[in-house]
Amino acid sequence: MTTTDKRKNLEDFKVHTKFKLAALWTSTMFCYVYGDFFSLFIPGHIQHLIEGKSGVGATTPLSLVAFALLMTIPSVMIFLSLVLAPHINRWANIGTGVLFTLIMALILVTSLSEWRLFYTYLAFVEILLTSAVVWYAWKWPHQEYIQHLENQAAR
């Protein structure tokens, strides 16, 4: 058997939409965490945090709760993408994906500076990931289509 034949015969399986969505949200969360972590290395950033200043104004207990609530949504979407019923799951991912794509687009526009090039890059990747969430949720296959594919594979 030649190398080309071996590559053609590699075993593969269809990845369910739920797993694709959970993986996309997981990847998105890693980008969020790394972006926030890397921002600690921007000169003066830690001093601003110590002084109670965030990227969107004064740091208050209420603003921290608001940030926590906002970031809980994509974190929980990892789990919800796996357990929600398909029709609810689809719309939850479309709505949440659109929301976080728009949020990151706003952040992308406001993060254009030399010291935040890493953040601009991560924001772009996050937009791609959350757009993919919307795409996969929108294109979620219907059960009849899956049964048709299974019938064809059985022949």
GUSE-608728 format. One record per residue: residue number from 1; residue in one letter; chain; x, y, z of N, C-alpha, C, O in turn. Coordinates in steps of 0.02 Angstrom, whole numbers, plus 50000, padded with zeros to 5 digits. Layout:
BEGIN
{NUM; "A"; "A"; {X; Y; Z}; {X; Y; Z}; {X; Y; Z}; {X; Y; Z}}
...
% end
This chain:
BEGIN
{1; "M"; "A"; {50042; 49941; 50000}; {50000; 50000; 50000}; {50045; 50062; 50000}; {50092; 50066; 50040}}
{2; "T"; "A"; {50031; 50110; 49957}; {50071; 50171; 49952}; {50050; 50220; 50007}; {49998; 50212; 50038}}
{3; "T"; "A"; {50092; 50271; 50017}; {50077; 50322; 50067}; {50012; 50357; 50050}; {49972; 50372; 50094}}
{4; "T"; "A"; {50000; 50371; 49985}; {49939; 50404; 49964}; {49878; 50362; 49982}; {49828; 50388; 50005}}
{5; "D"; "A"; {49883; 50297; 49970}; {49828; 50252; 49986}; {49815; 50251; 50062}; {49758; 50249; 50083}}
{6; "K"; "A"; {49868; 50252; 50102}; {49861; 50252; 50174}; {49824; 50315; 50198}; {49782; 50312; 50243}}
{7; "R"; "A"; {49841; 50373; 50168}; {49808; 50435; 50188}; {49734; 50434; 50170}; {49692; 50460; 50207}}
{8; "K"; "A"; {49718; 50406; 50113}; {49648; 50403; 50092}; {49607; 50358; 50136}; {49546; 50366; 50141}}
{9; "N"; "A"; {49639; 50310; 50169}; {49603; 50261; 50209}; {49603; 50277; 50283}; {49583; 50235; 50324}}
{10; "L"; "A"; {49623; 50337; 50303}; {49622; 50355; 50373}; {49550; 50356; 50399}; {49505; 50382; 50366}}
{11; "E"; "A"; {49541; 50327; 50456}; {49474; 50323; 50485}; {49453; 50392; 50509}; {49493; 50430; 50537}}
{12; "D"; "A"; {49391; 50409; 50498}; {49362; 50472; 50520}; {49290; 50460; 50540}; {49261; 50408; 50523}}
{13; "F"; "A"; {49261; 50506; 50575}; {49191; 50502; 50594}; {49160; 50571; 50592}; {49196; 50621; 50596}}
{14; "K"; "A"; {49095; 50574; 50586}; {49059; 50637; 50584}; {49055; 50665; 50655}; {49032; 50631; 50701}}
{15; "V"; "A"; {49077; 50727; 50662}; {49074; 50760; 50728}; {49006; 50794; 50733}; {48987; 50835; 50691}}
{16; "H"; "A"; {48970; 50777; 50786}; {48903; 50805; 50797}; {48908; 50881; 50808}; {48957; 50905; 50835}}
{17; "T"; "A"; {48857; 50916; 50787}; {48855; 50989; 50793}; {48864; 51011; 50866}; {48896; 51061; 50879}}
{18; "K"; "A"; {48835; 50974; 50913}; {48842; 50993; 50983}; {48916; 50995; 51004}; {48936; 51041; 51040}}
{19; "F"; "A"; {48955; 50947; 50982}; {49026; 50945; 51000}; {49064; 51002; 50966}; {49110; 51031; 50995}}
{20; "K"; "A"; {49046; 51017; 50904}; {49078; 51072; 50869}; {49066; 51138; 50906}; {49111; 51178; 50915}}
{21; "L"; "A"; {49003; 51148; 50927}; {48986; 51210; 50962}; {49023; 51215; 51029}; {49050; 51267; 51046}}
{22; "A"; "A"; {49024; 51160; 51067}; {49059; 51160; 51131}; {49134; 51174; 51122}; {49164; 51210; 51161}}
{23; "A"; "A"; {49163; 51144; 51070}; {49235; 51155; 51056}; {49248; 51228; 51036}; {49298; 51257; 51056}}
{24; "L"; "A"; {49203; 51257; 50997}; {49212; 51327; 50977}; {49207; 51373; 51037}; {49247; 51420; 51043}}
{25; "W"; "A"; {49159; 51361; 51082}; {49154; 51402; 51142}; {49215; 51394; 51188}; {49237; 51441; 51219}}
{26; "T"; "A"; {49241; 51333; 51191}; {49301; 51321; 51232}; {49360; 51359; 51203}; {49397; 51391; 51240}}
{27; "S"; "A"; {49369; 51356; 51138}; {49423; 51393; 51105}; {49415; 51468; 51117}; {49464; 51503; 51129}}
{28; "T"; "A"; {49354; 51492; 51112}; {49340; 51563; 51123}; {49359; 51583; 51194}; {49390; 51636; 51204}}
{29; "M"; "A"; {49341; 51542; 51243}; {49357; 51558; 51312}; {49432; 51561; 51324}; {49457; 51604; 51360}}
{30; "F"; "A"; {49469; 51515; 51292}; {49542; 51518; 51300}; {49569; 51583; 51272}; {49614; 51613; 51302}}
{31; "C"; "A"; {49543; 51605; 51216}; {49566; 51670; 51188}; {49549; 51727; 51235}; {49590; 51772; 51244}}
{32; "Y"; "A"; {49490; 51726; 51265}; {49471; 51779; 51313}; {49520; 51780; 51371}; {49546; 51833; 51389}}
{33; "V"; "A"; {49534; 51722; 51399}; {49578; 51718; 51457}; {49649; 51741; 51439}; {49679; 51780; 51476}}
{34; "Y"; "A"; {49675; 51717; 51383}; {49742; 51737; 51363}; {49746; 51812; 51348}; {49795; 51844; 51366}}
{35; "G"; "A"; {49695; 51839; 51317}; {49695; 51911; 51304}; {49698; 51951; 51369}; {49736; 51999; 51374}}
{36; "D"; "A"; {49658; 51931; 51417}; {49659; 51967; 51482}; {49725; 51956; 51518}; {49751; 52003; 51549}}
{37; "F"; "A"; {49752; 51896; 51514}; {49816; 51883; 51547}; {49873; 51923; 51514}; {49912; 51956; 51549}}
{38; "F"; "A"; {49876; 51922; 51448}; {49929; 51959; 51413}; {49924; 52034; 51425}; {49974; 52069; 51424}}
{39; "S"; "A"; {49863; 52059; 51436}; {49856; 52131; 51447}; {49890; 52152; 51512}; {49905; 52212; 51520}}
{40; "L"; "A"; {49903; 52106; 51558}; {49938; 52123; 51619}; {50010; 52144; 51605}; {50042; 52176; 51648}}
{41; "F"; "A"; {50037; 52127; 51547}; {50106; 52143; 51529}; {50112; 52211; 51495}; {50168; 52232; 51480}}
{42; "I"; "A"; {50056; 52244; 51482}; {50059; 52311; 51452}; {50084; 52359; 51506}; {50057; 52362; 51561}}
{43; "P"; "A"; {50137; 52398; 51490}; {50163; 52445; 51540}; {50108; 52490; 51568}; {50070; 52522; 51531}}
{44; "G"; "A"; {50105; 52493; 51635}; {50057; 52535; 51669}; {49989; 52503; 51682}; {49949; 52530; 51720}}
{45; "H"; "A"; {49976; 52447; 51651}; {49909; 52416; 51658}; {49895; 52394; 51729}; {49840; 52406; 51756}}
{46; "I"; "A"; {49943; 52362; 51760}; {49932; 52338; 51829}; {49922; 52397; 51876}; {49881; 52394; 51921}}
{47; "Q"; "A"; {49960; 52451; 51865}; {49951; 52511; 51906}; {49881; 52540; 51899}; {49851; 52561; 51948}}
{48; "H"; "A"; {49854; 52540; 51837}; {49785; 52563; 51827}; {49736; 52518; 51864}; {49687; 52543; 51894}}
{49; "L"; "A"; {49748; 52453; 51863}; {49704; 52407; 51899}; {49707; 52421; 51974}; {49656; 52420; 52008}}
{50; "I"; "A"; {49768; 52432; 52000}; {49776; 52448; 52071}; {49739; 52512; 52090}; {49710; 52518; 52144}}
{51; "E"; "A"; {49739; 52560; 52043}; {49706; 52624; 52055}; {49630; 52620; 52044}; {49594; 52669; 52052}}
{52; "G"; "A"; {49605; 52561; 52026}; {49533; 52552; 52018}; {49506; 52573; 51950}; {49447; 52590; 51944}}
{53; "K"; "A"; {49550; 52573; 51900}; {49529; 52592; 51833}; {49528; 52531; 51787}; {49576; 52493; 51785}}
{54; "S"; "A"; {49473; 52522; 51752}; {49469; 52467; 51703}; {49469; 52498; 51633}; {49472; 52559; 51626}}
{55; "G"; "A"; {49466; 52456; 51584}; {49466; 52480; 51515}; {49403; 52518; 51497}; {49401; 52553; 51446}}
{56; "V"; "A"; {49351; 52512; 51538}; {49288; 52547; 51523}; {49266; 52594; 51580}; {49207; 52610; 51585}}
{57; "G"; "A"; {49314; 52615; 51620}; {49298; 52662; 51674}; {49320; 52637; 51742}; {49362; 52592; 51747}}
{58; "A"; "A"; {49291; 52666; 51793}; {49309; 52649; 51862}; {49288; 52578; 51878}; {49235; 52554; 51857}}
{59; "T"; "A"; {49331; 52544; 51916}; {49314; 52477; 51940}; {49273; 52484; 52003}; {49294; 52516; 52051}}
{60; "T"; "A"; {49214; 52455; 52002}; {49170; 52456; 52060}; {49147; 52384; 52073}; {49153; 52341; 52029}}
{61; "P"; "A"; {49121; 52371; 52132}; {49094; 52304; 52144}; {49041; 52285; 52091}; {49038; 52228; 52069}}
{62; "L"; "A"; {48999; 52333; 52073}; {48946; 52320; 52024}; {48975; 52306; 51955}; {48950; 52263; 51919}}
{63; "S"; "A"; {49028; 52343; 51935}; {49057; 52331; 51869}; {49091; 52262; 51866}; {49089; 52229; 51815}}
{64; "L"; "A"; {49120; 52241; 51922}; {49151; 52174; 51924}; {49098; 52119; 51919}; {49108; 52068; 51886}}
{65; "V"; "A"; {49041; 52130; 51952}; {48986; 52082; 51946}; {48960; 52081; 51874}; {48945; 52028; 51847}}
{66; "A"; "A"; {48955; 52139; 51843}; {48932; 52143; 51773}; {48980; 52105; 51727}; {48957; 52067; 51684}}
{67; "F"; "A"; {49045; 52115; 51735}; {49095; 52078; 51695}; {49089; 52003; 51707}; {49093; 51963; 51661}}
{68; "A"; "A"; {49080; 51984; 51771}; {49074; 51913; 51788}; {49012; 51883; 51755}; {49015; 51827; 51728}}
{69; "L"; "A"; {48957; 51919; 51757}; {48895; 51894; 51725}; {48905; 51887; 51650}; {48885; 51837; 51620}}
{70; "L"; "A"; {48936; 51937; 51619}; {48947; 51935; 51547}; {48991; 51876; 51527}; {48975; 51841; 51479}}
{71; "M"; "A"; {49044; 51864; 51564}; {49091; 51810; 51546}; {49065; 51741; 51567}; {49091; 51690; 51545}}
{72; "T"; "A"; {49014; 51739; 51610}; {48983; 51675; 51628}; {48947; 51646; 51567}; {48943; 51585; 51559}}
{73; "I"; "A"; {48920; 51689; 51525}; {48879; 51666; 51469}; {48918; 51619; 51422}; {48897; 51563; 51412}}
{74; "P"; "A"; {48976; 51641; 51393}; {49011; 51594; 51349}; {49039; 51533; 51387}; {49045; 51479; 51358}}
{75; "S"; "A"; {49055; 51542; 51450}; {49079; 51485; 51490}; {49025; 51432; 51496}; {49038; 51372; 51487}}
{76; "V"; "A"; {48965; 51453; 51511}; {48909; 51407; 51519}; {48887; 51379; 51451}; {48860; 51323; 51448}}
{77; "M"; "A"; {48898; 51416; 51397}; {48879; 51391; 51331}; {48917; 51328; 51312}; {48893; 51288; 51271}}
{78; "I"; "A"; {48976; 51319; 51340}; {49013; 51256; 51327}; {48971; 51197; 51349}; {48961; 51149; 51312}}
{79; "F"; "A"; {48945; 51200; 51410}; {48903; 51147; 51437}; {48835; 51144; 51403}; {48812; 51091; 51383}}
{80; "L"; "A"; {48803; 51202; 51396}; {48736; 51203; 51367}; {48735; 51177; 51295}; {48686; 51147; 51274}}
{81; "S"; "A"; {48789; 51189; 51258}; {48792; 51164; 51190}; {48789; 51088; 51187}; {48768; 51059; 51137}}
{82; "L"; "A"; {48809; 51056; 51240}; {48808; 50983; 51243}; {48742; 50955; 51269}; {48724; 50898; 51252}}
{83; "V"; "A"; {48705; 50992; 51310}; {48648; 50962; 51345}; {48580; 50989; 51324}; {48529; 50956; 51335}}
{84; "L"; "A"; {48577; 51048; 51294}; {48512; 51075; 51275}; {48481; 51035; 51218}; {48517; 51006; 51177}}
{85; "A"; "A"; {48416; 51034; 51215}; {48381; 51004; 51158}; {48400; 51042; 51095}; {48411; 51102; 51097}}
{86; "P"; "A"; {48405; 51007; 51038}; {48429; 51038; 50977}; {48395; 51104; 50957}; {48430; 51152; 50939}}
{87; "H"; "A"; {48329; 51109; 50961}; {48296; 51170; 50938}; {48312; 51229; 50984}; {48319; 51286; 50960}}
{88; "I"; "A"; {48316; 51217; 51049}; {48334; 51270; 51096}; {48409; 51286; 51090}; {48429; 51344; 51090}}
{89; "N"; "A"; {48448; 51234; 51083}; {48521; 51239; 51077}; {48539; 51283; 51017}; {48581; 51327; 51021}}
{90; "R"; "A"; {48506; 51269; 50961}; {48520; 51306; 50899}; {48510; 51381; 50910}; {48554; 51420; 50894}}
{91; "W"; "A"; {48453; 51400; 50936}; {48438; 51471; 50945}; {48480; 51503; 51000}; {48498; 51562; 50995}}
{92; "A"; "A"; {48495; 51466; 51052}; {48539; 51492; 51105}; {48608; 51507; 51077}; {48638; 51559; 51094}}
{93; "N"; "A"; {48634; 51463; 51036}; {48700; 51474; 51006}; {48700; 51530; 50954}; {48748; 51568; 50950}}
{94; "I"; "A"; {48647; 51534; 50915}; {48643; 51589; 50866}; {48641; 51656; 50902}; {48679; 51701; 50886}}
{95; "G"; "A"; {48596; 51662; 50952}; {48590; 51725; 50988}; {48653; 51744; 51026}; {48676; 51801; 51023}}
{96; "T"; "A"; {48681; 51696; 51062}; {48741; 51709; 51101}; {48801; 51722; 51056}; {48842; 51766; 51069}}
{97; "G"; "A"; {48805; 51684; 51002}; {48860; 51694; 50954}; {48858; 51763; 50922}; {48910; 51795; 50916}}
{98; "V"; "A"; {48799; 51785; 50902}; {48792; 51852; 50873}; {48811; 51905; 50925}; {48848; 51952; 50909}}
{99; "L"; "A"; {48785; 51898; 50986}; {48800; 51947; 51039}; {48875; 51953; 51050}; {48901; 52009; 51052}}
{100; "F"; "A"; {48910; 51897; 51058}; {48981; 51901; 51073}; {49023; 51919; 51012}; {49078; 51946; 51019}}
{101; "T"; "A"; {48998; 51906; 50953}; {49032; 51930; 50892}; {49029; 52007; 50891}; {49079; 52040; 50876}}
{102; "L"; "A"; {48970; 52035; 50906}; {48963; 52108; 50906}; {49005; 52140; 50961}; {49036; 52192; 50950}}
{103; "I"; "A"; {49005; 52109; 51021}; {49046; 52136; 51076}; {49119; 52138; 51056}; {49154; 52188; 51066}}
{104; "M"; "A"; {49144; 52083; 51027}; {49215; 52080; 51007}; {49229; 52128; 50949}; {49285; 52154; 50945}}
{105; "A"; "A"; {49182; 52139; 50905}; {49192; 52187; 50851}; {49201; 52258; 50880}; {49243; 52296; 50856}}
{106; "L"; "A"; {49161; 52275; 50931}; {49169; 52340; 50965}; {49237; 52345; 50999}; {49270; 52397; 50995}}
{107; "I"; "A"; {49257; 52291; 51033}; {49322; 52291; 51067}; {49378; 52295; 51016}; {49428; 52329; 51028}}
{108; "L"; "A"; {49370; 52261; 50960}; {49421; 52262; 50907}; {49434; 52334; 50883}; {49491; 52355; 50875}}
{109; "V"; "A"; {49380; 52371; 50872}; {49386; 52439; 50848}; {49420; 52484; 50900}; {49457; 52530; 50881}}
{110; "T"; "A"; {49408; 52471; 50964}; {49436; 52513; 51016}; {49505; 52491; 51041}; {49536; 52525; 51081}}
{111; "S"; "A"; {49529; 52433; 51016}; {49593; 52407; 51043}; {49651; 52417; 50995}; {49704; 52386; 51003}}
{112; "L"; "A"; {49643; 52460; 50947}; {49696; 52470; 50898}; {49750; 52516; 50926}; {49744; 52577; 50924}}
{113; "S"; "A"; {49803; 52486; 50951}; {49862; 52523; 50973}; {49921; 52475; 50971}; {49913; 52414; 50968}}
{114; "E"; "A"; {49981; 52503; 50973}; {50041; 52462; 50968}; {50045; 52409; 51022}; {50060; 52351; 51008}}
{115; "W"; "A"; {50032; 52429; 51084}; {50038; 52382; 51140}; {49981; 52332; 51143}; {49984; 52283; 51181}}
{116; "R"; "A"; {49929; 52343; 51104}; {49871; 52298; 51106}; {49863; 52260; 51041}; {49808; 52235; 51026}}
{117; "L"; "A"; {49917; 52254; 51001}; {49913; 52215; 50940}; {49893; 52143; 50954}; {49855; 52113; 50915}}
{118; "F"; "A"; {49918; 52115; 51008}; {49900; 52046; 51027}; {49825; 52042; 51039}; {49793; 51992; 51022}}
{119; "Y"; "A"; {49796; 52094; 51069}; {49725; 52095; 51085}; {49684; 52102; 51022}; {49631; 52072; 51015}}
{120; "T"; "A"; {49709; 52142; 50975}; {49676; 52150; 50910}; {49674; 52083; 50875}; {49623; 52063; 50847}}
{121; "Y"; "A"; {49731; 52048; 50876}; {49734; 51982; 50845}; {49685; 51933; 50878}; {49647; 51900; 50843}}
{122; "L"; "A"; {49686; 51930; 50945}; {49641; 51885; 50980}; {49568; 51903; 50969}; {49525; 51859; 50962}}
{123; "A"; "A"; {49553; 51968; 50966}; {49484; 51989; 50953}; {49462; 51965; 50884}; {49405; 51943; 50875}}
{124; "F"; "A"; {49506; 51969; 50835}; {49491; 51945; 50768}; {49478; 51869; 50769}; {49430; 51846; 50738}}
{125; "V"; "A"; {49520; 51832; 50804}; {49510; 51759; 50809}; {49444; 51744; 50845}; {49407; 51699; 50825}}
{126; "E"; "A"; {49429; 51781; 50898}; {49367; 51771; 50935}; {49306; 51785; 50891}; {49256; 51750; 50896}}
{127; "I"; "A"; {49311; 51836; 50848}; {49257; 51851; 50801}; {49247; 51792; 50753}; {49191; 51773; 50738}}
{128; "L"; "A"; {49302; 51764; 50729}; {49297; 51706; 50684}; {49265; 51647; 50720}; {49222; 51613; 50692}}
{129; "L"; "A"; {49286; 51635; 50782}; {49259; 51579; 50820}; {49184; 51587; 50835}; {49145; 51540; 50825}}
{130; "T"; "A"; {49164; 51646; 50858}; {49093; 51656; 50874}; {49051; 51659; 50811}; {48992; 51642; 50812}}
{131; "S"; "A"; {49080; 51682; 50756}; {49044; 51680; 50692}; {49035; 51608; 50669}; {48983; 51590; 50641}}
{132; "A"; "A"; {49085; 51566; 50682}; {49079; 51494; 50667}; {49024; 51462; 50710}; {48989; 51417; 50686}}
{133; "V"; "A"; {49018; 51484; 50772}; {48963; 51459; 50815}; {48897; 51474; 50781}; {48854; 51429; 50775}}
{134; "V"; "A"; {48888; 51536; 50759}; {48825; 51555; 50726}; {48815; 51513; 50663}; {48760; 51489; 50651}}
{135; "W"; "A"; {48867; 51504; 50623}; {48863; 51466; 50561}; {48843; 51394; 50574}; {48796; 51369; 50543}}
{136; "Y"; "A"; {48877; 51360; 50619}; {48861; 51289; 50633}; {48791; 51282; 50663}; {48755; 51234; 50646}}
{137; "A"; "A"; {48773; 51328; 50706}; {48705; 51324; 50735}; {48653; 51337; 50681}; {48601; 51303; 50680}}
{138; "W"; "A"; {48665; 51384; 50638}; {48617; 51400; 50584}; {48610; 51341; 50536}; {48555; 51325; 50513}}
{139; "K"; "A"; {48666; 51308; 50521}; {48667; 51252; 50473}; {48655; 51184; 50506}; {48667; 51132; 50475}}
{140; "W"; "A"; {48632; 51184; 50568}; {48620; 51122; 50605}; {48578; 51075; 50561}; {48523; 51093; 50540}}
{141; "P"; "A"; {48604; 51014; 50547}; {48567; 50968; 50503}; {48501; 50945; 50535}; {48496; 50936; 50596}}
{142; "H"; "A"; {48452; 50936; 50493}; {48387; 50910; 50516}; {48391; 50834; 50519}; {48430; 50803; 50482}}
{143; "Q"; "A"; {48352; 50803; 50562}; {48354; 50731; 50573}; {48343; 50692; 50509}; {48375; 50641; 50498}}
{144; "E"; "A"; {48298; 50715; 50465}; {48285; 50679; 50402}; {48348; 50676; 50360}; {48362; 50625; 50328}}
{145; "Y"; "A"; {48387; 50729; 50359}; {48449; 50732; 50320}; {48500; 50682; 50348}; {48534; 50648; 50310}}
{146; "I"; "A"; {48504; 50678; 50413}; {48551; 50632; 50446}; {48531; 50560; 50430}; {48573; 50518; 50415}}
{147; "Q"; "A"; {48466; 50545; 50433}; {48443; 50478; 50417}; {48458; 50461; 50345}; {48476; 50404; 50329}}
{148; "H"; "A"; {48450; 50510; 50300}; {48466; 50500; 50229}; {48541; 50482; 50221}; {48558; 50436; 50184}}
{149; "L"; "A"; {48584; 50519; 50256}; {48656; 50505; 50252}; {48672; 50435; 50279}; {48714; 50399; 50251}}
{150; "E"; "A"; {48640; 50416; 50333}; {48652; 50350; 50363}; {48629; 50295; 50315}; {48662; 50244; 50308}}
{151; "N"; "A"; {48572; 50306; 50282}; {48548; 50257; 50234}; {48596; 50250; 50175}; {48607; 50194; 50150}}
{152; "Q"; "A"; {48623; 50306; 50151}; {48671; 50303; 50097}; {48735; 50267; 50118}; {48763; 50229; 50079}}
{153; "A"; "A"; {48757; 50279; 50179}; {48818; 50248; 50204}; {48809; 50172; 50212}; {48856; 50134; 50203}}
{154; "A"; "A"; {48747; 50151; 50228}; {48734; 50080; 50238}; {48733; 50040; 50173}; {48742; 49980; 50173}}
{155; "R"; "A"; {48723; 50074; 50116}; {48720; 50040; 50052}; {48786; 50015; 50029}; {48791; 49986; 49976}}
% end
